[in-house]
Amino acid sequence: MKAACSIIGLFLTAALFAGPPDAADPPGQSNRLPHSPLFLDVFRTPGEPIVVEPFELDSATGERGSLYRPKSDEQLPGLLLIADGATPEFFAQTARELAGIGYAVLIVPAVKADGVAARIERTTALVRKAARRLKHRKDIFAEKIGVLGWGPTAICALNAAGAESAQAAVLVDLEASVTTDDRLAAALPRMAVLIIQADVRTRDRLRQRLASTRVELHEFRLSGAKPGFMDCRSGEAFDGKAADRTWFEIYEFLGKYVEDAGLKPPLTVRSTPSDQSRQQFASIGDAMRKANGATGARTAVARALNEGPRDDRDWKLLREQSHVLIDCGQWLLDQTPRKGSSSSWRRDAVAYRDAAQALVGAAERSDRNAAQSALNRLNSSCARCHAEHR
């Protein structure tokens, strides 16, 4: 884990120095400043551009947000990012980076209103509407939703996530006087909450309020950090070291509680129970040979896609090989790595399994482009896992 932190830290330092994104980044190009690596670049799917589309938030008022996602037809976990307390470029870049590691990220602008209470109430209502609309999209996993909030209206992430039964909420750099009301706190569902805060008084207030709820609370204190520490354009308040650590904590939290959230596979995907999968693989080495070896399932899928499936028979064979990869990913979830952390191992196994499920879905639709994109995700999950556990 220490080695992983060090590697990630190298990529995080210049995370927020890149400019706002275009509607799509051509493969091999980006709007980053010279010599500034992107946030979590080490985890990105190579060559996959990010697209941005307008997203209607409230048809009655005409309010809109922006949805960032990889350019593919894959079903993805969703994140709502409340844009408040930092520059617009900060949120655009944050959304782009999170999309680059496999999320569909919806930016929801905080609502302007007179008074803090009115602003929080109206922003929470808008985020709730956005969450419901996001869940109804076919390209979003309705049971893998997280809400992130920064600064003055960060508490809205908790309010909206609780009201809409999201899997997780992240609250960063809260205002010292902000908390949640008793009625909402008492009704909060079982979900995970991450609070990253420089001001210990806010943490104590929220801890006391949430102590009697069913949430799984995670707290992280950044001693010495000032409000605005996340945004490099905020002047002297920006703290690169604190921002690096914050991004690492957020990434790990989202991976565990949103990306890895319990989810029934789509109807088109066959999932093999773990007890049946164990009969197929004698060891991790055996699983790797059957899934990724020269004559393994992944090699067969890559060859089929390169040659181009010609008919239903070819697509059927591709589906069958993809099911082997699902079985492998599911089986790996129950194994213990000989090297590296268990949390990283689980994250990579889930990514591998989910990419294989996307492969099956693409094969069911006879969609070669979507199948190739899913295979690219699968390859990336292999590379990440091998880097830490091999």
Beta strands, then each sheet from edge to edge (+ up, - down):
strand 1: 50-58
strand 2: 63-70
strand 3: 76-83
strand 4: 104-109
strand 5: 140-150
strand 6: 168-172
strand 7: 192-197
strand 8: 216-221
sheet 1: 1+ 2- 4+ 3+ 5+ 6+ 7+ 8+
end
